Amino acid sequence: MNNTATGFFVQRNVFSIRAKTLGFYLEHEGLTSFLLFPSKKHPPLIPFVQYELEYSNSTGNSILKRLEIVSQDTSWCKDPQKLAIAYFLCDVVHQTCEHRQFDIRTDLVLKQTALKLATAESLFHLPLEFLCQWMDALGYLPEPIDKASGFDLMEGIFSREAINSTHGAQAWNNLLLEKPVSDKKELRDAFQLMIQYLRVQIPNFDVSKTMLIIQQIFH
């Protein structure tokens, strides 16, 4: 008997000559891997798009039988910058989620971000907003203070003194306080600081490849 589920496509690897391993963040199940034997009947695989899956469990592997795009709007996929952001988002999700550990907060962040990606005209803030919301859902987000000049990467604490990581600390702290930050260099520094912090907190976290793709957005 086949099972059905709905989730965001986030990752793809080669499993064998004939099969690929696909990663989906499923509603009610979290990050889950499946085997796919490619067929002309299957729709294109687009990062950060929601699919309905039909699969069977065989010899310990979940094998995809049917895929169908269920996202209401995929027109954003024609925008190279939005597609670049989608690859980055998927990279972060895949590297920070435990296998089959569903959390309603992370699921909500993904759905809210998908809506923003489809409708946003200005993309500069989207990756930063996602990282803050994602870290909050995972329990990594630091607490902002009144005035920050530095940030302790190991402790995850903002400081009024310029200790350790200084570049981007003030801008990141202001974003968390919901204060406007318009200087693009400060926002770029804040983004880099968030990534450095995640590298410290999460073993083997490395999104350098997808970060290169989105560099054009921050200029």
N, C-alpha and C positions, 0 to 999 in steps of 0.2 A: 504494500500500500504506500502510495506517495504522500509526502507532506507538502504543505505550502507555507510560505512566509513572505514578508515584505521587508526590504532593507536597502540601505545605501551601498552602492558598489564602491569599494575603497582600495582594492589591491589585486594584483595579478602576477603570477609566477608560472614559469614553465615547469610542469610536473614530469612529463615524458614527451616522446616524439608526437604522441597523439593527444595528450591531455594537458590541461592547464589547471593550476590551482587558483581559485578566485576567493577573495575575502569580501564579505558583506557585513555591515553592522545592521543586524536584524532587530526589528521591533520585538521586544519581550525576550530576546536571546542574547543580544550583544554581538561582538565580533565572532564570526563563524566562517570556517573554510569549507569550500566545496570543490569537487572535481568536475571539470567541464570538458567534454569531448566536442570540439567545435563543429558547428553545422551551419549551413546556409540559412536554416530556419531561425537561428538565434538573432536577436537584434544586436546592434553595435553596443559595445561596452564603453560607457561614458563615465568618467570619474564623478563621484558625488551626485549621481542620479539614482532615484529610487526605482527598484525593480520588484516585481512579484516573482517569486521563485517556486518551482515545483521540483522536488527532489526525492530521491530514495536513499535509504541507508543500506549499504552493501559492504561486507567484509571490513567494517570499521570506517569506511569512507562514505561521505554524503555526496551523491552523484546528481548533478543538475540534469533534469529532464526537460524543463521549460523555463524560459526567461521572457518577461514582458515588462516594458517600461511603464511605470505608473505615475511618474512625476507629471504634474499637469502642464508644466511649461519647461521645454528643453531648448527653446530658441536661444537662450543665453550661451549655449555650447558653441555657437558660431562666433562668439567674441573671444579672440585669442587670449586677452587678459583675464577674462573670467574663467576660461578653461585652465589657464596657468594657476590661478588661485585654487581651483577645484583640485588639481593635482597636489598642491601643497596641503590643503585641508585633509585630503585622504591620507597623505603621508603621516601627518600628525596623529590622526585617529588610529591608523594601523600600528604606530609605534608606541602609543600610550595606553591602549586598551588591553585588558586581560582577555584571554580567549573565553568566550561564552559567559562573560560577566556583564549582564545587562544592568543599566542604571537609568532610571527615568529622567534624571537631570541631564545626562549626556545625550540621551535621545532627543530631549527638548531642544538642546543647543544645536544639534544637527538640523532639526526641522526649521528652527528659526533662521539659521545661517543659510539654508537652502533657499528660503524665501528671499532673504537679502540678496543673495547671489543672483537670483532671477530678476530682481526689480531694481537693484542699486544702479545709479548712474555714475556716482563717484566711488571708486574702488579703493582709494588710498587707505581708508581706515578699516576696511573689512577684515584683513588678516589680523590686525591688532585686536579688534573687538572679539574675533573668534578665539584667539589665544587666551584673552582674559576670561571669557565666559567658559572656555573649556577647562582652564586651570581651576576656576572656581568650582565647576562640577566635579573635578577629580580631587579637590581638596588641597591643591598646591598654591592657590592664589594668595599672595602676601597681603597684609593689612596696610592700607595707606595711612600716612600721618599728615599733620598740618603742613609742614614744609620739609621736603626731602631733597638732600643733596647727594646722597650715596645709597648703595644697596649692597647688602651682604649676601652673596650668592649661596654660600653654604647654609646660612641660617634662614634665608628667605625673609630678611627684615630690612625695611627702609630705615635710613638714618639721616639725621639733620647734619651730620658731618660727612665730608667727602672721603669715605673709606671704601676700600676695595673698588667695586664697580661704580663709577660715577656717571659716565656717559649714558644718557637715557633715563636715569633714575628719576629726575624731576618730572620729565614728561610722562613716564609710566605712572608715577604717583598721582599726577594731575588727572590722567585718564580715569584712574580708579576713583578719584574724587568727583568725577564727572565735570571737571573743569575743561574748558576748550583749549585745545593745543593745535595751533595752525602751522607752526614751523615744521617743514617737512624733514629737515635734518634731525630735529629733536625726535620726531616720530620714528625715523629710521633707526636712530640710536636706541629708542625704547623697544622697538621690534627686536633688534639684535640682543638687547639685554634679556628680553623674555626668552629667547632661544637659548642663550647661555645658561639661564636659570634652569630651564627644562633639562639641559644636558647634565647639569649637576644632580638634579632630582631623579632622573629616570635613566637607569643603566642602558648604555648602548644607543641612546637617543641621538639620531643623526639625520637631519632633514636638509643637509647641505645641497643635495642635487635638486630638490624641488625649490629650494630657496633661490638658486641661481635662475630658475625659470621666471620667478616673480620679481626679480630685481628691476626690470623695466618699469614696473608699476610705481616704484618708489623714486622716480626721477621726474 
